[in-house]
Amino acid sequence: MKLPRDLSGAELAKVLCKHYGYVRLHKEGSHIILQTERPAHHRISVPDHSPLRLGTLNAILNAVRRVQGVTKDDILQKL
């Protein structure tokens, strides 16, 4: 599945919170800090940019994929 080119950081953060148990901790500058404890502790910074650059989006999706044990396509289907 192709990466969306018009996805904002805020939209990605909402999806991660809703479907993968992440909680928005705070915002530092233009970055949203998310954290989850399931299945393991993981903290990630999502730039609050619109749109997200493809390399940045790909890196965030890969990090979430490794921690959550899902495929990148599973995450993209929920966007």
ABEGO torsion letter per residue (X at the ends): XBBBAABBAAAAAAAAAAAAGBBBABBBEABBBBBBAOABBBBBBBBBBOBBBAAAAAAAAAAAAAAAGBBAAAAAAAX
